[in-house]
Amino acid sequence: MAERATVRDVLSGRHTGHEVQLHGWIHRTRSSGGLVFVVLRDATGTVQVTAKKGVVPESGFADAERALVESAVKIGGTVHADPRAPGGVEVRASSFQVVSFAEVFPIKEGAGEEFLLDMRHLWIRSTKMAPVWRVRHTVVGAIHEYFRGAGFLQMDPPILTPRGSEGGSTVFELDYFGRKVYLTQSWQLYAEAFALAMEKVYCVAPSFRAEKSRTVRHLTEYWHAEMEVAWEGLDSVIAHGERLIGHVCARVVEHNAADLEALGRNVEELRAVKPPFPRMTYTEVIDELHRRGSAIEWGKDLRTEEEREIAKGRAMPLMITNYPRVSQAFYKAVDPSDPKVVLNFDCIGPNGMELIGGSERELGLENLREGMRLMGEDPAEYEWYLDSRRYGNVQHAGFGLGVERLVQWVCGLEHIRDAVPFPRTPGRYSP
């Protein structure tokens, strides 16, 4: 029997002139006289297959004529170079076996966005989506590769938590045997305990935010790459953030250039993303926005429109540091040189989207309690967390990166829901 090959291998030319076995699904099909033209899809791409009457056994040819889009097939044939075929390669079938005949496929050309979201379980097969899944695979793999290469230990946090970490109004509440628990917003509080045990730790895990934000950058369930490191401060985690994004971009360019081109993404823009990135303080950003005509007041959090404005014309991500304390979570360290701000940073991508948020952590028990009260939280509920300041307290810092936002930027996607196979938004929890 001929060697089983992938479509990618066939398109590469390595099998030209040889017999192969292909397994996949019919992407498109048409017949003309004694010929059936099939575009075959597998996980690696699409290739044209021709089945000729009299060459393919009679039953196989009849099945090829009958099979509809998304029928699962096994095809044997010889690979030929053909400049008229998509990809310049054609497989001339000698055998055609239909493993599963598909019904009439419900997705038609020009289908609307909501219908495609309803049919997400089928739409994820689309050749428009496949490049995203391959890029996402590389992105997640590169995140693990970076952290492990830098000496970080993977630690897995709980999904069910007794309290929120980013504010009570955006948590999903659950009944846990008669008690209230919440879906995690971040591993943040657990990360600090992990770091004081193993020093350099990271995770890639789901997080949940009960935000009713219907924007192109928000999901209620998303994947979070987070890190925490002991004995280091703000400058250290900024450097890790820069190197992580640079590493991801390099790996995607290395492994997925064809996918990026299929998505219409400028590969050279990603190739040029190398640390260090430019930095501005929050105050410098506000001053620059005022010069551009914005009326934003100092102390207000940067909204989407301000982040997009400050990112205009930039080829590299921008690191913004030292946000006002009043708008930040309780665990972010107060800047000893200016108590009005904290030692934190956000990484804003060239598309104006926040990719990373991080900070040095507050060490003082009283500052933490005060910050909790400012957020409307009861410090008594966080006694387990405050123990980290009572026993072996050291400088530590960390950040969180939204995987879907990074994939969205890397792929040049208009909407974040297309950066994840099954998106969860305020209006959608199925399929």
C-alpha positions in Angstrom: 0.0 0.0 0.0 1.2 3.5 -0.8 2.5 5.7 2.0 -0.1 7.8 3.8 0.7 11.5 3.4 -0.7 14.8 4.5 -1.8 17.5 2.2 1.0 19.7 3.4 3.5 17.0 2.4 1.9 16.7 -1.1 2.0 20.4 -1.7 5.6 20.6 -0.6 6.6 18.5 -3.7 8.2 15.7 -1.8 5.8 13.1 -3.2 5.5 14.3 -6.8 5.6 11.4 -9.1 4.8 8.9 -6.3 1.7 7.2 -5.1 0.2 8.3 -1.8 -2.8 7.6 0.5 -4.8 10.7 1.6 -7.4 10.8 4.4 -9.6 13.8 4.7 -12.9 15.5 3.9 -14.4 16.9 0.7 -14.1 20.6 0.8 -15.5 21.2 -2.7 -16.7 18.8 -5.5 -17.9 18.9 -9.1 -18.2 16.4 -11.9 -17.8 16.8 -15.6 -18.5 13.8 -17.9 -16.2 11.0 -16.7 -14.3 13.2 -14.3 -14.9 14.1 -10.7 -12.9 17.1 -9.3 -12.6 17.1 -5.5 -10.8 19.6 -3.3 -9.7 17.5 -0.4 -9.2 19.0 3.1 -7.2 17.7 6.0 -5.7 19.4 9.1 -2.8 20.7 7.1 -4.4 22.2 4.0 -6.3 21.5 0.7 -5.4 19.8 -2.5 -7.1 19.0 -5.8 -7.9 15.4 -6.5 -9.3 14.1 -9.9 -11.1 10.8 -10.1 -11.5 9.4 -13.7 -14.0 6.9 -14.8 -12.3 3.7 -15.9 -9.3 4.4 -13.7 -11.0 4.5 -10.3 -12.9 1.2 -9.7 -16.6 1.5 -10.7 -18.0 1.5 -7.2 -15.5 4.1 -6.0 -16.2 6.3 -9.0 -19.9 6.1 -8.3 -19.3 7.1 -4.7 -17.1 10.0 -5.8 -19.9 11.3 -7.9 -22.4 10.9 -5.1 -20.4 12.2 -2.2 -21.3 15.7 -0.9 -19.2 18.4 0.8 -17.7 17.2 4.2 -18.0 13.5 3.3 -15.0 11.7 4.9 -12.9 9.9 2.3 -9.7 7.8 1.8 -8.1 8.4 -1.6 -5.1 6.6 -3.2 -3.4 8.2 -6.2 -0.3 9.6 -7.9 0.9 13.1 -7.2 1.5 15.3 -10.3 2.7 18.8 -10.7 0.0 20.9 -12.5 0.2 24.7 -12.6 -3.6 24.8 -13.3 -4.5 23.2 -10.0 -4.7 25.2 -6.7 -1.3 25.0 -5.1 0.2 23.7 -8.4 -0.3 20.1 -7.5 -2.9 17.5 -8.4 -3.5 14.0 -7.1 -4.9 11.6 -9.8 -6.9 9.0 -8.0 -6.6 5.3 -8.5 -8.9 4.5 -5.6 -11.7 6.4 -3.9 -13.4 5.2 -0.7 -16.1 7.1 1.1 -15.8 6.4 4.8 -18.9 8.5 5.7 -21.4 10.2 3.3 -22.3 13.7 4.6 -25.8 15.1 4.4 -26.3 18.5 2.7 -23.9 20.9 4.5 -25.9 23.6 6.2 -23.3 26.4 5.8 -23.5 28.2 2.5 -21.5 31.0 0.9 -22.5 34.4 2.4 -23.8 33.0 5.7 -24.3 35.7 8.4 -22.1 36.0 11.5 -24.7 34.9 14.0 -25.6 31.8 11.9 -21.9 30.9 11.7 -21.6 31.3 15.5 -24.7 29.0 15.9 -22.9 26.6 13.6 -19.5 27.0 15.2 -19.1 23.3 15.7 -19.0 23.0 11.8 -17.5 26.4 11.0 -14.3 25.6 12.8 -13.6 23.2 9.9 -13.5 26.2 7.5 -10.3 26.9 5.6 -10.8 30.5 6.9 -10.5 29.3 10.5 -7.8 26.6 10.1 -4.9 29.0 9.9 -6.0 30.6 13.2 -6.0 27.2 14.9 -2.5 26.4 13.7 -1.2 29.8 14.8 -2.9 29.5 18.1 -1.1 26.1 18.6 2.2 27.8 18.0 1.4 30.7 20.3 0.5 28.5 23.2 3.5 26.2 22.6 5.8 29.2 22.4 4.5 30.5 25.8 5.3 27.3 27.5 8.6 27.1 25.7 9.6 30.6 26.8 8.7 30.1 30.5 10.3 26.7 30.8 13.4 27.9 29.0 13.7 30.8 31.5 13.5 28.4 34.5 9.9 28.8 35.4 7.9 25.9 36.9 4.3 25.3 35.8 1.9 25.5 38.7 -1.8 24.9 38.2 -4.2 27.1 40.2 -7.8 26.3 41.3 -10.7 27.4 39.1 -13.1 27.7 42.0 -12.1 30.4 44.5 -13.5 31.8 47.8 -13.0 35.4 46.7 -12.3 37.4 43.5 -9.0 38.9 42.8 -10.0 41.8 40.4 -13.1 43.1 41.9 -16.4 41.6 43.1 -18.7 43.0 40.3 -17.1 40.9 37.6 -17.1 37.4 39.2 -19.3 34.5 38.3 -20.9 33.2 41.5 -21.7 29.5 42.0 -23.4 27.5 44.7 -20.8 25.1 46.2 -22.8 22.8 48.5 -24.7 25.7 50.0 -21.7 28.1 50.1 -20.8 30.9 47.6 -17.7 30.4 45.5 -16.5 32.1 42.3 -15.0 31.2 39.0 -11.4 32.4 39.0 -10.7 35.8 37.5 -6.9 35.2 37.7 -4.5 33.0 39.5 -3.0 36.2 41.0 -3.5 35.6 44.7 -2.4 31.9 44.5 0.6 32.9 42.3 2.1 34.8 45.2 1.8 31.8 47.4 3.4 29.7 44.6 6.2 32.1 44.1 7.2 32.1 47.8 7.4 28.3 47.5 9.1 27.8 44.1 10.3 31.3 43.2 9.7 31.3 39.4 6.2 30.0 38.4 3.8 30.3 35.6 0.5 28.9 34.3 -1.7 28.8 31.2 -5.3 28.3 32.4 -8.8 29.6 31.9 -10.1 32.7 33.6 -13.6 34.1 33.8 -14.8 37.7 33.8 -18.5 38.6 34.3 -18.2 41.7 32.2 -21.1 42.7 30.0 -18.7 44.1 27.5 -19.9 43.5 23.9 -16.7 44.6 22.2 -14.2 43.0 19.7 -11.7 42.5 22.6 -13.7 40.9 25.4 -14.6 37.3 26.2 -16.2 36.1 29.4 -14.1 32.9 29.3 -10.5 33.1 28.1 -7.1 31.6 28.4 -4.7 33.4 30.7 -0.9 33.0 30.6 0.4 34.3 34.0 3.7 34.4 35.7 5.1 35.3 39.2 8.7 35.6 40.3 10.2 36.1 43.7 13.2 38.4 44.5 12.5 40.5 41.5 10.5 43.7 40.7 8.7 45.7 38.0 11.6 46.1 35.6 12.2 42.4 35.6 8.7 41.4 34.8 8.5 44.0 32.0 11.6 42.5 30.5 10.0 39.0 30.7 6.9 40.4 29.0 8.9 41.9 26.2 10.9 38.7 25.7 7.8 36.5 25.8 6.0 38.5 23.1 9.2 38.6 21.0 9.6 34.9 21.3 6.0 34.2 20.4 6.3 36.4 17.3 9.5 34.7 16.2 8.1 31.2 16.5 4.9 32.1 14.6 6.9 33.6 11.8 9.1 30.5 11.8 6.3 28.0 11.7 3.2 29.7 10.4 4.3 32.2 7.7 1.9 30.6 5.1 -0.9 30.7 7.6 -0.3 34.4 8.3 -0.3 35.2 4.6 -3.6 33.3 4.2 -5.0 35.5 6.9 -3.7 38.6 5.2 -1.2 39.4 8.0 2.0 41.2 7.2 4.7 38.7 8.3 7.4 41.3 8.2 5.7 43.4 10.9 5.8 40.4 13.2 9.4 39.6 12.3 10.4 43.1 13.4 8.9 42.7 16.9 12.0 42.4 19.1 12.6 43.7 22.7 13.1 46.1 24.3 9.8 47.9 23.6 9.2 51.7 24.0 8.0 52.8 27.5 5.9 55.7 28.7 4.5 56.4 32.1 0.7 56.8 32.5 1.3 60.5 33.2 3.3 60.9 29.9 0.5 59.1 28.1 -2.1 61.5 29.5 0.0 64.5 28.5 0.4 63.1 25.0 -3.3 62.4 24.7 -4.0 66.0 25.7 -1.7 67.3 23.0 -3.7 65.2 20.5 -7.0 66.8 21.7 -8.2 64.2 24.2 -10.1 65.5 27.3 -9.3 62.5 29.5 -8.5 63.5 33.1 -5.5 62.2 35.0 -6.6 59.4 37.3 -9.1 57.9 34.8 -8.4 54.4 33.5 -7.4 54.3 29.8 -10.3 53.2 27.7 -10.2 51.5 24.3 -10.3 54.8 22.4 -7.3 56.2 24.4 -5.3 52.9 24.0 -5.9 53.0 20.2 -4.9 56.6 20.0 -1.6 56.2 21.8 -0.8 53.1 19.7 -1.4 54.9 16.4 1.6 54.7 14.1 3.5 52.3 16.3 5.1 49.2 14.9 6.1 47.8 18.3 4.0 47.2 21.5 4.1 50.0 24.0 4.8 49.5 27.8 2.8 52.0 29.9 3.8 52.1 33.6 2.9 53.7 36.9 -0.9 54.0 36.7 -2.9 55.9 39.4 -3.3 53.9 42.6 -7.0 54.8 42.8 -7.9 52.7 39.7 -5.8 49.6 40.5 -6.2 46.3 42.3 -5.1 46.2 46.0 -2.1 43.9 45.5 -0.2 46.4 43.3 2.7 48.0 45.1 2.6 51.7 45.8 5.5 53.6 44.2 7.7 54.7 47.1 8.7 57.8 45.1 5.1 58.8 44.4 2.4 57.3 46.5 -0.3 58.5 44.0 0.8 55.7 41.6 1.6 52.0 41.6 4.5 50.0 40.3 2.6 48.4 37.4 2.5 48.2 33.6 0.3 47.4 30.7 1.6 46.3 27.3 -0.5 47.8 24.5 -0.2 46.2 21.1 0.2 48.1 17.9 -3.5 47.5 17.3 -4.3 49.5 20.5 -5.3 46.4 22.5 -3.9 45.6 26.0 -2.0 42.3 25.7 -0.4 42.1 29.2 -1.1 43.6 32.6 1.4 43.2 35.5 2.9 44.8 38.6 5.2 44.5 41.5 3.3 43.3 44.5 2.5 45.4 47.6 4.5 44.0 50.6 2.9 46.1 53.4 0.1 44.5 55.3 -1.6 47.8 56.1 -1.3 49.0 52.5 -2.9 45.8 51.4 -5.8 46.1 53.9 -6.3 49.7 52.9 -6.4 48.7 49.2 -8.9 46.0 49.9 -11.2 48.4 51.7 -10.9 50.9 48.8 -12.2 48.0 46.5 -15.1 47.3 48.9 -13.5 44.1 50.1 -13.3 42.8 53.7 -9.6 42.1 54.6 -10.9 39.4 57.0 -11.8 37.3 53.9 -8.2 37.4 52.7 -6.4 36.2 55.8 -4.9 33.2 54.0 -3.5 35.6 51.3 -2.1 38.0 54.0 -0.1 35.1 55.5 2.3 35.5 52.6 3.3 38.9 54.2 3.6 37.4 57.6 5.9 34.5 56.8 9.0 35.0 54.7 7.8 38.1 52.8 10.1 39.1 49.9 9.9 41.4 46.8 7.9 39.7 44.0 6.1 40.6 40.8 4.2 39.1 37.9 1.9 39.6 35.0 -1.0 38.1 33.1 -1.3 37.8 29.3 -4.6 37.2 27.5 -3.9 34.4 25.0 -6.8 35.2 22.8 -5.8 38.9 22.6 -2.3 37.9 21.6 -3.6 35.5 18.9 -6.0 38.2 17.7 -3.1 40.6 17.3 -0.7 38.1 15.8 -3.3 36.9 13.2 -4.7 40.4 12.5 -8.3 39.3 13.4 -11.1 41.8 13.6 -12.9 40.1 16.5 -11.5 38.2 19.5 -14.1 35.5 19.3 -12.3 34.2 16.2 -9.2 33.6 18.2 -10.8 30.7 20.2 -12.8 27.8 18.8 -15.9 28.1 20.9 -16.2 31.8 22.2 -18.1 32.7 25.3 -19.5 36.2 25.4 -22.3 37.9 27.3 -24.8 36.8 24.6 -23.4 33.4 23.8 -22.7 30.2 25.8 -23.3 27.6 23.1 -22.5 25.5 21.2 
